[in-house]
Amino acid sequence: MDGWPEPEIDYPTRWAYRLVGPDEAALRAAITELVELREHSIAVARTSRTGKYTSLHVEVLVHDHDERRGLANAFNAHAAVKFVL
């Protein structure tokens, strides 16, 4: 990871992602589509002052490194998602 060591993580674990996009409903649909049947929770983290963006806090039960990174990549690639933090 470009000079940063990978964290040591005990799997399975609940991993948190923050997704940012212009449409809360589209973000929620993207999450449902991508996490499929995995155990997860969604909460509104914040709406921008102008209302242009909403961020959702998503926690997903992941079972290994590949699953965790794969979800991050899938979220990043989805049209409804502007940023993944």
Sequence and secondary structure as in RCSB ss.txt:
>XXXX:A:sequence
MDGWPEPEIDYPTRWAYRLVGPDEAALRAAITELVELREHSIAVARTSRTGKYTSLHVEVLVHDHDERRGLANAF
NAHAAVKFVL
>XXXX:A:secstr
 TT       SSEEEEEEEEES HHHHHHHHHHHHTTS EEEEEEEE TTSS EEEEEEEEE SHHHHHHHHHHH
HHSTT SEE 
